[in-house]
């Protein structure tokens, strides 16, 4: 689901950063004609993501390097599984190794964590979605990994949808419930009918003013389980209900059980641990 331009932009920047004047070690130590084979091996179980980037990294370094992928993004694997085979000039494989591993380890970590959250809410109609808390420059990649793990994406950028948060209302100077409602209605009148409007609240007493404006999604931020249940009951399907704020894996099933439609989890991208994957070399 990633475009070639997105993939190449990230990889080329990473390669330039990692070896701006070449690979000093490999180019002075390893014979130019030496051919090597390598296997991408899982040291732990997980869900793979970033296979396209892994293969493309070697291709951009040297088209003579061939990569055979054993799994596709979204596939689960056990420790010891061979995820890919790499064959070609040893210098080129060594040049691309760290960037290729960094990308597939990072994205597989996100996919694996996302899959754990999705599994925890299985049997409900609640979606697990990401947030904009992504690594600058890597948002498209990291959100692809969330989808590989079975999750969904929130708005991609500030340009995609309206999300009114507490600081927006504070900057606007809206104090009374009536002012909030009218500000949101005025917002709707300025926008295309296709534009989605979401509003964040952090207290139940803010709910009526937002409901009166007939917005599309209401985010209940850092609500207790009891308040989430009450919020869902009062909204009564008139808007999508999103729960957000410090959603830990051990708590997500309880949040889903309140009846919310969406749970947004910043941890999917800002706190995922890179998986332990290794590239094991052999020589021809």
Number of C-alpha atoms within 10 A of each C-alpha: 12 13 9 11 9 14 18 15 11 16 23 15 11 19 19 11 11 15 12 10 8 12 15 10 11 16 14 10 9 13 12 13 10 12 17 19 20 20 19 22 19 22 15 13 16 24 27 28 32 28 23 18 24 24 21 21 29 26 17 16 18 17 13 14 21 18 20 12 16 13 17 15 20 23 15 18 16 13 13 13 18 20 20 19 18 21 22 22 21 23 24 24 28 20 23 25 17 16 21 24 23 17 25 25 24 23 32 32 28 32 35 29 26 30 23 16 26 23 14 18 20 12 11 14 13 21 21 29 25 26 21 18 14 19 12 8 11 14 17 17 23 26 28 23 32 28 22 26 31 20 24 21 16 17 15 14 11 9 7 11 15 18 17 16 15 13 10 13 17 10 8 12 11 15 10 10 16 15 15 20 20 16 16 21 16 12 13 18 9 8 12 8 8 7 12 16 18 20 22 23 18 16 13 14 9 14 20 14 17 23 18 15 18 16 19 16 21 26 27 25 18 16 19 11 16 10 15 24 17 15 22 21 13 14 15 11 11 14 17 17 24 25 27 21 16 14 18 13 17 10 13 19 20 13 24 25 16 19 20 24 19 22 25 23 25 20 20 29 26 16 13 18 16 19 24 18 23 18 21 13 15 11 11 9
